[in-house]
């Protein structure tokens, strides 16, 4: 802020009722030359209280001040009289002449009137007041030559009253035309008289009796006693959601225009204890920066090793970080707040992304790892189409591989999509799933009995005492036109090189095959058969669900 800046601050109350800012700030009993009508400044009645309270939300009720800084004092001078037909004694009785401390919007001020000189200088009152260092002449008339304040023209300083005075830039800035304002001083020529300024000339000086009311007004001045600090919060962003281990950076700067004030930046979360962020001595202009990183862990917020709030932070609830600054003179900045939420527990995380593995001729093999944000114990379950492949206790970060066992792979229907899933659940009940889809592709079915892995009771069934003469196979299948079929059978299955005989035609005809072989090299005789079905030119699916039969 600088000299001459317009400040809207506080609201004028008369007898407890707020008053709109006058828009015609001149006498209310007559129309001045050049003015459109009589003025609209409120008139005082004996016994009424005069107050300035906190700033009203409506602009019409906001008092307008001109900022002036000269020397050690910073003043806010009303740009017009707010009250008319009020005596010096009325104002003095309420402490409004020499000053009393008030608070507006949390800032303390000394509320008073300007000094205006105890007598006029020169031959008449249009030469200004004396002593010459009075505030009216130094500031309003700008004899001090303050940058940012207007300087009156010759027309503003003479004793004529006309539209030129009314419309002048100086009068529009200070509104002195046709309105006397009380000053502090007692007239040296008559102890019953009090100084008044303005009216026909910006430099006009006169005096009225201390008890006189008619035509004289109250132009308040605020002397800033201690500037309220201000805080700017650059971090954190509003409405963050914090999970285990996440941080909440608290960063920004505080300023205090009063040089030498000890400034302390403070914060709290919700209604928890107040903690200091930073402190320093203000030089009146340079911001004091602050930065602190809070960490969310185990449902609580920590400042280093200190539990900031002292209780668990609830889930699904807005929590409030509040930051403000205080100086050692009692000034306090406006509070700056940020909302945030917390998550108590998150599910384990499975690496990779859901996706389609495509068309596959062999069982897939997918590598993955699982991490647990809260380091809770967790279990991993692998499934194909909802059927459990395996379940085991997980180890965070360890590489795992999911595949489909051969016996389950063979049972998967070709040509349709299947779901391969990985599920992880921690001991708090949080679960995550990774799903891969795949389609099994089969263009050839090869099937035979494997004596090496066959259970003994099954092997006994296919073992014969002598060479079998006939074998009837009755497949359960769907063999569409165009499929290529080869069925082979033997009666010396235990030989290293069995004598395979083509039984394709008789199987298709549902007839028994007559064995031609009558020899063996192994110790035992045994029956075996094998099927090989190729798609060929078939356009329909091929199914082989099982094989029945008999032999002798």
PEWO-V819043 format. One record per pair of residues at least 6 apart in sequence whose ideal C-beta (glycine too) atoms are under 8 Angstrom apart, sorted by the first residue. I is the first residue (numbers start at 1). GAP is how many residues later the second one is. If there is no record, write none. Layout:
i: [I | I]
gap: [GAP | GAP]
This chain:
i: [1 | 1 | 2 | 2 | 2 | 2 | 3 | 3 | 3 | 3 | 3 | 3 | 3 | 4 | 4 | 4 | 4 | 4 | 4 | 4 | 5 | 5 | 5 | 6 | 6 | 6 | 6 | 6 | 7 | 7 | 7 | 7 | 7 | 8 | 8 | 8 | 8 | 8 | 8 | 9 | 9 | 9 | 9 | 9 | 9 | 9 | 9 | 10 | 10 | 10 | 10 | 10 | 10 | 10 | 10 | 10 | 11 | 11 | 11 | 11 | 11 | 11 | 11 | 11 | 11 | 11 | 12 | 12 | 12 | 12 | 12 | 12 | 12 | 12 | 12 | 13 | 13 | 13 | 13 | 13 | 13 | 14 | 14 | 14 | 14 | 14 | 14 | 14 | 15 | 15 | 15 | 16 | 16 | 18 | 18 | 18 | 19 | 19 | 19 | 20 | 20 | 21 | 21 | 21 | 21 | 21 | 21 | 21 | 22 | 22 | 22 | 22 | 22 | 22 | 22 | 23 | 24 | 24 | 24 | 24 | 24 | 24 | 24 | 25 | 25 | 25 | 25 | 25 | 25 | 25 | 26 | 26 | 26 | 26 | 26 | 26 | 26 | 26 | 26 | 27 | 27 | 27 | 27 | 27 | 27 | 27 | 28 | 28 | 28 | 28 | 28 | 28 | 29 | 29 | 30 | 30 | 31 | 31 | 32 | 32 | 32 | 32 | 33 | 33 | 33 | 33 | 33 | 34 | 34 | 34 | 34 | 34 | 34 | 34 | 35 | 35 | 39 | 39 | 39 | 41 | 41 | 41 | 41 | 41 | 41 | 41 | 42 | 42 | 42 | 43 | 43 | 43 | 44 | 44 | 44 | 44 | 44 | 44 | 44 | 44 | 46 | 49 | 50 | 50 | 50 | 50 | 50 | 50 | 50 | 52 | 52 | 52 | 52 | 52 | 53 | 54 | 54 | 55 | 55 | 55 | 56 | 63 | 63 | 63 | 64 | 64 | 64 | 65 | 65 | 65 | 65 | 65 | 66 | 66 | 66 | 66 | 66 | 66 | 66 | 67 | 67 | 67 | 68 | 68 | 68 | 68 | 68 | 68 | 68 | 69 | 70 | 70 | 70 | 70 | 73 | 73 | 74 | 74 | 74 | 74 | 75 | 75 | 75 | 75 | 75 | 75 | 76 | 76 | 76 | 76 | 77 | 77 | 77 | 77 | 77 | 77 | 78 | 78 | 78 | 79 | 79 | 79 | 80 | 80 | 80 | 80 | 81 | 81 | 81 | 81 | 81 | 81 | 82 | 82 | 82 | 82 | 83 | 83 | 84 | 84 | 84 | 84 | 84 | 85 | 85 | 85 | 85 | 85 | 86 | 86 | 86 | 86 | 86 | 87 | 87 | 87 | 87 | 87 | 88 | 88 | 88 | 88 | 88 | 88 | 88 | 88 | 89 | 89 | 90 | 91 | 91 | 91 | 91 | 92 | 92 | 94 | 95 | 96 | 96 | 96 | 96 | 96 | 97 | 97 | 97 | 97 | 98 | 98 | 99 | 99 | 99 | 99 | 100 | 100 | 100 | 101 | 101 | 101 | 101 | 101 | 102 | 102 | 102 | 102 | 103 | 104 | 106 | 106 | 106 | 106 | 107 | 107 | 107 | 107 | 107 | 108 | 108 | 108 | 108 | 109 | 109 | 109 | 109 | 110 | 110 | 110 | 111 | 111 | 111 | 111 | 112 | 112 | 112 | 112 | 113 | 113 | 113 | 113 | 113 | 113 | 113 | 113 | 114 | 114 | 114 | 114 | 114 | 114 | 114 | 114 | 114 | 114 | 114 | 115 | 115 | 115 | 115 | 115 | 115 | 116 | 116 | 116 | 116 | 116 | 116 | 116 | 116 | 116 | 116 | 116 | 116 | 116 | 117 | 117 | 117 | 117 | 117 | 117 | 117 | 117 | 117 | 117 | 117 | 117 | 118 | 118 | 118 | 118 | 118 | 118 | 118 | 118 | 119 | 119 | 119 | 119 | 119 | 119 | 120 | 120 | 120 | 120 | 120 | 120 | 121 | 121 | 121 | 121 | 121 | 121 | 122 | 125 | 125 | 125 | 126 | 126 | 126 | 126 | 126 | 126 | 126 | 126 | 127 | 127 | 128 | 128 | 128 | 128 | 128 | 129 | 129 | 129 | 129 | 129 | 129 | 129 | 132 | 132 | 134 | 134 | 135 | 136 | 136 | 137 | 137 | 138 | 138 | 139 | 139 | 140 | 140 | 140 | 140 | 140 | 141 | 141 | 141 | 141 | 142 | 142 | 142 | 142 | 145 | 149 | 150 | 150 | 150 | 150 | 151 | 152 | 152 | 152 | 152 | 153 | 153 | 155 | 155 | 155 | 155 | 156 | 156 | 156 | 156 | 156 | 156 | 156 | 157 | 157 | 157 | 158 | 159 | 159 | 159 | 160 | 161 | 161 | 161 | 165 | 165 | 165 | 166 | 166 | 170 | 171 | 171 | 174 | 176 | 176 | 176 | 176 | 176 | 177 | 177 | 177 | 178 | 178 | 179 | 179 | 179 | 180 | 180 | 180 | 180 | 180 | 180 | 180 | 180 | 180 | 181 | 181 | 181 | 181 | 181 | 181 | 181 | 182 | 182 | 182 | 182 | 182 | 182 | 182 | 183 | 183 | 183 | 183 | 184 | 185 | 185 | 186 | 186 | 186 | 187 | 187 | 187 | 187 | 189 | 190 | 192 | 192 | 193 | 193 | 193 | 193 | 194 | 194 | 194 | 194 | 195 | 195 | 195 | 196 | 196 | 196 | 196 | 196 | 197 | 197 | 197 | 198 | 199 | 208 | 225 | 226 | 226 | 226 | 226 | 226 | 226 | 227 | 227 | 227 | 227 | 228 | 228 | 228 | 228 | 229 | 229 | 229 | 229 | 229 | 229 | 229 | 229 | 229 | 229 | 229 | 229 | 230 | 230 | 230 | 230 | 230 | 230 | 231 | 231 | 231 | 231 | 231 | 231 | 231 | 231 | 231 | 231 | 232 | 232 | 232 | 232 | 232 | 233 | 233 | 233 | 233 | 233 | 233 | 234 | 234 | 234 | 235 | 235 | 235 | 235 | 236 | 236 | 236 | 236 | 236 | 236 | 236 | 237 | 238 | 238 | 239 | 239 | 239 | 240 | 240 | 240 | 240 | 241 | 241 | 241 | 241 | 242 | 242 | 242 | 242 | 242 | 242 | 243 | 243 | 243 | 243 | 243 | 244 | 244 | 244 | 244 | 244 | 244 | 244 | 244 | 245 | 245 | 245 | 245 | 246 | 246 | 247 | 247 | 247 | 247 | 248 | 248 | 248 | 248 | 248 | 248 | 248 | 249 | 249 | 249 | 249 | 250 | 250 | 250 | 250 | 250 | 250 | 250 | 250 | 250 | 251 | 251 | 251 | 251 | 252 | 252 | 252 | 252 | 252 | 253 | 253 | 253 | 253 | 254 | 254 | 254 | 254 | 254 | 254 | 254 | 254 | 255 | 255 | 255 | 255 | 255 | 256 | 256 | 256 | 256 | 256 | 256 | 257 | 257 | 257 | 258 | 258 | 258 | 258 | 258 | 259 | 259 | 259 | 260 | 260 | 260 | 261 | 261 | 261 | 261 | 261 | 261 | 262 | 262 | 262 | 262 | 262 | 262 | 263 | 263 | 263 | 263 | 263 | 263 | 263 | 263 | 263 | 264 | 264 | 264 | 264 | 264 | 264 | 265 | 265 | 265 | 265 | 265 | 265 | 265 | 265 | 265 | 266 | 266 | 266 | 266 | 266 | 266 | 266 | 266 | 267 | 267 | 267 | 267 | 267 | 267 | 267 | 267 | 268 | 268 | 268 | 268 | 268 | 269 | 269 | 269 | 269 | 269 | 269 | 269 | 269 | 270 | 270 | 270 | 272 | 272 | 272 | 272 | 273 | 273 | 273 | 275 | 275 | 275 | 277 | 277 | 277 | 278 | 278 | 278 | 278 | 279 | 280 | 282 | 282 | 292 | 294 | 294 | 294 | 294 | 295 | 295 | 296 | 296 | 296 | 299 | 299 | 299 | 299 | 300 | 300 | 300 | 300 | 300 | 300 | 301 | 301 | 301 | 301 | 302 | 313 | 313 | 314 | 315 | 315 | 315 | 315 | 316 | 317 | 318 | 318 | 318 | 319 | 319 | 319 | 319 | 320 | 320 | 320 | 321 | 321 | 321 | 321 | 322 | 322 | 322 | 323 | 323 | 323 | 323 | 324 | 324 | 324 | 324 | 324 | 325 | 325 | 326 | 326 | 345 | 345 | 345 | 345 | 345 | 346 | 346 | 346 | 347 | 347 | 347 | 347 | 347 | 347 | 348 | 348 | 348 | 348 | 348 | 348 | 348 | 348 | 348 | 348 | 348 | 348 | 348 | 349 | 349 | 349 | 349 | 349 | 350 | 350 | 350 | 350 | 350 | 350 | 350 | 350 | 351 | 351 | 351 | 351 | 352 | 352 | 352 | 353 | 354 | 354 | 354 | 355 | 355 | 356 | 356 | 356 | 357 | 357 | 357 | 357 | 357 | 357 | 358 | 358 | 359 | 359 | 359 | 359 | 360 | 360 | 360 | 360 | 361 | 361 | 361 | 363 | 363 | 363 | 363 | 363 | 364 | 364 | 364 | 364 | 364 | 364 | 365 | 365 | 365 | 366 | 366 | 366 | 366 | 366 | 367 | 367 | 367 | 368 | 368 | 368 | 368 | 368 | 368 | 369 | 369 | 369 | 369 | 370 | 370 | 370 | 370 | 370 | 370 | 370 | 370 | 371 | 371 | 372 | 372 | 372 | 372 | 374 | 374 | 375 | 376 | 376 | 376 | 377 | 377 | 377 | 377 | 378 | 378 | 378 | 378 | 378 | 378 | 378 | 379 | 379 | 379 | 379 | 379 | 379 | 380 | 380 | 380 | 380 | 380 | 380 | 380 | 380 | 381 | 381 | 381 | 381 | 381 | 381 | 381 | 382 | 382 | 382 | 382 | 382 | 382 | 382 | 382 | 382 | 383 | 383 | 383 | 383 | 383 | 384 | 384 | 384 | 384 | 384 | 384 | 384 | 385 | 385 | 385 | 386 | 386 | 387 | 389 | 389 | 389 | 389 | 394 | 402 | 402 | 404 | 404 | 409 | 412 | 412 | 413 | 414 | 414 | 414 | 414 | 414 | 415 | 415 | 415 | 415 | 416 | 416 | 417 | 417 | 417 | 418 | 418 | 418 | 418 | 419 | 419 | 419 | 420 | 420 | 420 | 420 | 421 | 421 | 421 | 421 | 422 | 422 | 422 | 423 | 423 | 423 | 424 | 424 | 424 | 425 | 442 | 443 | 443 | 444 | 444 | 444 | 444 | 445 | 445 | 445 | 445 | 445 | 446 | 446 | 446 | 447 | 447 | 447 | 447 | 447 | 448 | 448 | 448 | 448 | 449 | 449 | 449 | 449 | 449 | 451 | 451 | 451 | 451 | 451 | 451 | 459 | 462 | 462 | 462 | 462 | 463 | 463 | 463 | 463 | 464 | 464 | 464 | 464 | 464 | 464 | 465 | 466 | 467 | 467 | 467 | 467 | 467 | 467 | 467 | 468 | 468 | 468 | 468 | 468 | 468 | 469 | 469 | 469 | 470 | 470 | 470 | 470 | 470 | 470 | 471 | 471 | 471 | 471 | 471 | 471 | 471 | 471 | 471 | 471 | 471 | 472 | 472 | 472 | 472 | 472 | 472 | 473 | 473 | 473 | 473 | 473 | 473 | 473 | 473 | 473 | 474 | 474 | 474 | 474 | 475 | 475 | 475 | 475 | 475 | 475 | 476 | 476 | 476 | 476 | 476 | 477 | 477 | 477 | 477 | 478 | 478 | 478 | 478 | 479 | 479 | 479 | 480 | 480 | 480 | 480 | 480 | 481 | 482 | 482 | 482 | 482 | 482 | 483 | 483 | 483 | 483 | 483 | 483 | 484 | 484 | 484 | 484 | 485 | 485 | 485 | 485 | 485 | 485 | 486 | 486 | 486 | 486 | 486 | 487 | 487 | 487 | 487 | 487 | 487 | 487 | 487 | 488 | 488 | 488 | 488 | 488 | 488 | 488 | 488 | 489 | 489 | 489 | 489 | 489 | 489 | 489 | 489 | 489 | 490 | 490 | 490 | 490 | 490 | 490 | 490 | 490 | 491 | 491 | 491 | 491 | 491 | 491 | 492 | 492 | 492 | 492 | 492 | 492 | 492 | 492 | 492 | 493 | 493 | 493 | 493 | 494 | 494 | 494 | 494 | 494 | 494 | 495 | 495 | 495 | 496 | 496 | 498 | 499 | 499 | 500 | 501 | 501 | 501 | 501 | 503 | 503 | 506 | 506 | 507 | 527 | 529 | 531 | 531 | 533 | 533 | 535]
gap: [6 | 66 | 65 | 67 | 145 | 146 | 64 | 65 | 66 | 143 | 144 | 145 | 146 | 62 | 63 | 64 | 144 | 145 | 146 | 169 | 61 | 62 | 143 | 58 | 59 | 60 | 61 | 73 | 57 | 58 | 59 | 60 | 69 | 47 | 51 | 54 | 55 | 56 | 57 | 46 | 53 | 54 | 56 | 67 | 95 | 96 | 213 | 42 | 43 | 44 | 45 | 52 | 53 | 94 | 95 | 212 | 7 | 8 | 41 | 42 | 43 | 44 | 45 | 50 | 51 | 52 | 6 | 7 | 9 | 39 | 40 | 49 | 51 | 70 | 71 | 6 | 36 | 37 | 38 | 39 | 40 | 28 | 30 | 34 | 35 | 36 | 37 | 69 | 30 | 33 | 34 | 33 | 35 | 35 | 38 | 43 | 23 | 42 | 63 | 40 | 41 | 39 | 40 | 41 | 42 | 43 | 59 | 61 | 17 | 18 | 19 | 20 | 58 | 59 | 60 | 17 | 11 | 12 | 13 | 14 | 15 | 16 | 17 | 14 | 15 | 16 | 55 | 56 | 150 | 154 | 6 | 9 | 12 | 13 | 15 | 149 | 151 | 152 | 153 | 11 | 12 | 14 | 57 | 151 | 152 | 188 | 10 | 11 | 12 | 13 | 15 | 56 | 9 | 186 | 8 | 148 | 6 | 7 | 129 | 134 | 145 | 146 | 128 | 129 | 130 | 132 | 133 | 127 | 128 | 129 | 130 | 131 | 132 | 133 | 131 | 143 | 45 | 139 | 140 | 39 | 40 | 41 | 42 | 43 | 138 | 176 | 40 | 41 | 42 | 40 | 41 | 42 | 6 | 39 | 40 | 41 | 42 | 46 | 169 | 174 | 44 | 45 | 33 | 36 | 40 | 41 | 44 | 46 | 168 | 11 | 50 | 52 | 59 | 168 | 51 | 50 | 51 | 7 | 49 | 50 | 6 | 15 | 19 | 157 | 14 | 15 | 16 | 11 | 12 | 13 | 14 | 157 | 10 | 11 | 12 | 13 | 83 | 107 | 108 | 7 | 8 | 9 | 6 | 7 | 8 | 9 | 71 | 78 | 81 | 6 | 68 | 69 | 74 | 76 | 150 | 151 | 149 | 150 | 153 | 183 | 60 | 64 | 146 | 147 | 148 | 149 | 33 | 145 | 146 | 148 | 37 | 62 | 63 | 142 | 144 | 145 | 141 | 142 | 143 | 94 | 95 | 96 | 94 | 95 | 99 | 139 | 94 | 98 | 100 | 136 | 137 | 138 | 135 | 136 | 137 | 138 | 134 | 135 | 95 | 131 | 132 | 133 | 134 | 128 | 129 | 130 | 131 | 132 | 96 | 127 | 130 | 131 | 132 | 123 | 124 | 125 | 126 | 129 | 9 | 94 | 106 | 120 | 122 | 123 | 124 | 128 | 121 | 122 | 123 | 6 | 22 | 91 | 127 | 6 | 118 | 6 | 16 | 15 | 16 | 17 | 122 | 124 | 15 | 16 | 85 | 87 | 14 | 86 | 11 | 12 | 13 | 124 | 10 | 11 | 12 | 7 | 8 | 9 | 10 | 124 | 6 | 7 | 8 | 9 | 6 | 118 | 122 | 225 | 226 | 228 | 117 | 119 | 120 | 121 | 224 | 117 | 118 | 222 | 223 | 113 | 114 | 115 | 116 | 112 | 113 | 115 | 109 | 110 | 111 | 112 | 72 | 108 | 109 | 111 | 68 | 69 | 70 | 71 | 105 | 106 | 107 | 108 | 20 | 21 | 22 | 25 | 26 | 67 | 69 | 70 | 83 | 105 | 107 | 19 | 20 | 21 | 68 | 69 | 70 | 13 | 18 | 19 | 20 | 21 | 65 | 67 | 68 | 69 | 79 | 80 | 81 | 89 | 11 | 12 | 13 | 14 | 15 | 17 | 19 | 20 | 66 | 68 | 78 | 88 | 11 | 12 | 13 | 67 | 68 | 69 | 70 | 77 | 10 | 11 | 68 | 69 | 70 | 86 | 7 | 8 | 9 | 10 | 85 | 86 | 6 | 7 | 8 | 9 | 11 | 84 | 6 | 79 | 80 | 81 | 31 | 32 | 33 | 74 | 75 | 77 | 78 | 79 | 76 | 78 | 9 | 13 | 15 | 75 | 77 | 7 | 8 | 54 | 56 | 66 | 68 | 76 | 6 | 11 | 49 | 51 | 86 | 47 | 61 | 6 | 66 | 6 | 8 | 7 | 10 | 34 | 36 | 57 | 58 | 62 | 11 | 16 | 61 | 62 | 7 | 8 | 9 | 10 | 6 | 24 | 19 | 20 | 23 | 24 | 19 | 16 | 18 | 50 | 51 | 15 | 17 | 7 | 9 | 10 | 13 | 9 | 12 | 14 | 15 | 45 | 46 | 47 | 44 | 45 | 46 | 43 | 41 | 42 | 45 | 40 | 16 | 17 | 39 | 6 | 12 | 35 | 11 | 12 | 32 | 6 | 31 | 28 | 21 | 22 | 23 | 26 | 28 | 21 | 22 | 23 | 21 | 22 | 19 | 20 | 38 | 16 | 17 | 18 | 19 | 26 | 28 | 35 | 36 | 37 | 15 | 16 | 17 | 35 | 36 | 37 | 38 | 12 | 13 | 14 | 34 | 35 | 36 | 37 | 11 | 12 | 13 | 14 | 11 | 9 | 10 | 7 | 8 | 9 | 6 | 7 | 8 | 20 | 18 | 17 | 17 | 18 | 14 | 15 | 16 | 17 | 13 | 14 | 15 | 16 | 10 | 11 | 12 | 9 | 10 | 11 | 12 | 20 | 7 | 8 | 9 | 6 | 7 | 8 | 104 | 32 | 35 | 101 | 103 | 104 | 105 | 29 | 30 | 31 | 104 | 103 | 104 | 105 | 106 | 25 | 26 | 27 | 32 | 34 | 53 | 96 | 97 | 98 | 102 | 103 | 104 | 24 | 25 | 26 | 95 | 103 | 104 | 21 | 22 | 23 | 34 | 92 | 93 | 94 | 102 | 103 | 105 | 20 | 21 | 22 | 55 | 104 | 17 | 18 | 19 | 90 | 103 | 105 | 17 | 18 | 19 | 14 | 15 | 16 | 17 | 12 | 13 | 14 | 15 | 85 | 102 | 104 | 101 | 100 | 101 | 100 | 101 | 102 | 8 | 98 | 100 | 101 | 99 | 100 | 101 | 102 | 6 | 54 | 98 | 99 | 100 | 101 | 53 | 99 | 100 | 103 | 130 | 52 | 53 | 54 | 99 | 101 | 102 | 129 | 130 | 50 | 51 | 52 | 128 | 49 | 50 | 46 | 47 | 48 | 49 | 45 | 46 | 47 | 48 | 53 | 73 | 92 | 42 | 43 | 44 | 45 | 17 | 27 | 40 | 41 | 42 | 43 | 44 | 71 | 73 | 38 | 39 | 40 | 41 | 13 | 37 | 38 | 71 | 84 | 34 | 35 | 36 | 37 | 9 | 11 | 24 | 33 | 34 | 36 | 71 | 79 | 27 | 30 | 31 | 32 | 33 | 7 | 26 | 28 | 69 | 71 | 75 | 25 | 27 | 28 | 24 | 26 | 69 | 71 | 73 | 23 | 24 | 25 | 21 | 22 | 24 | 20 | 21 | 66 | 67 | 68 | 70 | 17 | 18 | 19 | 20 | 65 | 66 | 16 | 17 | 18 | 19 | 25 | 62 | 63 | 64 | 65 | 12 | 14 | 15 | 61 | 62 | 63 | 11 | 12 | 13 | 14 | 23 | 25 | 58 | 59 | 60 | 8 | 9 | 10 | 11 | 57 | 58 | 59 | 60 | 7 | 8 | 10 | 25 | 54 | 55 | 56 | 57 | 6 | 7 | 40 | 53 | 54 | 32 | 39 | 40 | 44 | 50 | 51 | 52 | 53 | 39 | 49 | 50 | 36 | 37 | 38 | 39 | 35 | 36 | 37 | 28 | 31 | 33 | 13 | 15 | 46 | 10 | 11 | 12 | 14 | 9 | 8 | 6 | 45 | 11 | 7 | 8 | 9 | 14 | 6 | 7 | 6 | 17 | 46 | 13 | 14 | 43 | 45 | 7 | 8 | 9 | 11 | 12 | 13 | 6 | 7 | 8 | 12 | 6 | 6 | 29 | 28 | 26 | 27 | 28 | 29 | 25 | 24 | 21 | 22 | 23 | 20 | 21 | 22 | 23 | 17 | 18 | 19 | 16 | 17 | 18 | 19 | 13 | 14 | 15 | 12 | 13 | 14 | 15 | 8 | 9 | 10 | 11 | 12 | 7 | 8 | 6 | 7 | 29 | 31 | 81 | 83 | 85 | 27 | 28 | 84 | 77 | 78 | 79 | 83 | 84 | 85 | 22 | 23 | 24 | 25 | 28 | 30 | 46 | 48 | 76 | 77 | 78 | 82 | 84 | 21 | 22 | 23 | 24 | 83 | 18 | 19 | 20 | 72 | 74 | 82 | 83 | 84 | 17 | 18 | 19 | 20 | 14 | 16 | 82 | 81 | 80 | 81 | 82 | 81 | 82 | 80 | 81 | 82 | 7 | 9 | 63 | 79 | 80 | 81 | 80 | 81 | 79 | 80 | 81 | 82 | 78 | 79 | 80 | 81 | 79 | 80 | 81 | 40 | 41 | 42 | 43 | 46 | 38 | 39 | 40 | 56 | 72 | 74 | 36 | 37 | 38 | 35 | 36 | 37 | 54 | 70 | 32 | 33 | 34 | 31 | 32 | 33 | 34 | 54 | 66 | 28 | 29 | 30 | 31 | 8 | 10 | 24 | 26 | 27 | 28 | 30 | 54 | 25 | 26 | 6 | 22 | 24 | 54 | 52 | 54 | 21 | 50 | 51 | 52 | 16 | 17 | 49 | 50 | 15 | 16 | 18 | 46 | 47 | 48 | 49 | 12 | 13 | 14 | 15 | 45 | 46 | 11 | 12 | 13 | 14 | 20 | 42 | 43 | 44 | 7 | 9 | 10 | 41 | 42 | 43 | 44 | 6 | 7 | 8 | 9 | 20 | 38 | 39 | 40 | 41 | 6 | 36 | 37 | 38 | 40 | 20 | 24 | 28 | 34 | 35 | 36 | 37 | 27 | 33 | 34 | 33 | 35 | 21 | 13 | 15 | 16 | 19 | 30 | 18 | 20 | 8 | 16 | 31 | 6 | 28 | 27 | 25 | 26 | 27 | 28 | 127 | 24 | 25 | 26 | 126 | 23 | 24 | 20 | 21 | 22 | 19 | 20 | 21 | 22 | 16 | 17 | 18 | 15 | 16 | 17 | 18 | 12 | 13 | 14 | 15 | 11 | 12 | 13 | 8 | 9 | 10 | 7 | 8 | 9 | 6 | 100 | 91 | 92 | 88 | 89 | 90 | 91 | 86 | 87 | 88 | 97 | 99 | 84 | 85 | 86 | 83 | 84 | 85 | 97 | 100 | 80 | 81 | 82 | 83 | 13 | 44 | 79 | 80 | 81 | 8 | 11 | 42 | 43 | 75 | 77 | 67 | 31 | 64 | 65 | 66 | 31 | 61 | 62 | 63 | 27 | 60 | 61 | 62 | 63 | 87 | 60 | 59 | 24 | 25 | 48 | 50 | 51 | 53 | 58 | 23 | 47 | 57 | 59 | 83 | 84 | 45 | 46 | 83 | 42 | 43 | 44 | 45 | 81 | 82 | 18 | 20 | 32 | 41 | 42 | 44 | 56 | 58 | 78 | 79 | 80 | 39 | 40 | 41 | 77 | 78 | 79 | 14 | 16 | 30 | 34 | 40 | 56 | 74 | 75 | 76 | 36 | 73 | 74 | 75 | 32 | 56 | 69 | 71 | 72 | 73 | 68 | 69 | 70 | 71 | 72 | 65 | 66 | 67 | 68 | 62 | 63 | 64 | 65 | 6 | 54 | 63 | 58 | 59 | 60 | 61 | 62 | 57 | 53 | 54 | 55 | 56 | 57 | 50 | 51 | 52 | 53 | 55 | 59 | 49 | 50 | 51 | 52 | 19 | 22 | 23 | 46 | 47 | 48 | 16 | 18 | 45 | 46 | 47 | 15 | 16 | 17 | 20 | 42 | 43 | 44 | 45 | 12 | 13 | 14 | 15 | 16 | 41 | 42 | 44 | 11 | 12 | 14 | 24 | 26 | 38 | 39 | 40 | 41 | 8 | 9 | 10 | 11 | 27 | 37 | 38 | 39 | 8 | 24 | 26 | 34 | 35 | 36 | 6 | 7 | 25 | 27 | 28 | 29 | 30 | 33 | 34 | 32 | 33 | 34 | 35 | 26 | 28 | 29 | 30 | 31 | 32 | 25 | 26 | 27 | 25 | 26 | 30 | 18 | 20 | 30 | 12 | 14 | 15 | 16 | 10 | 26 | 6 | 7 | 6 | 24 | 18 | 13 | 16 | 9 | 11 | 7]
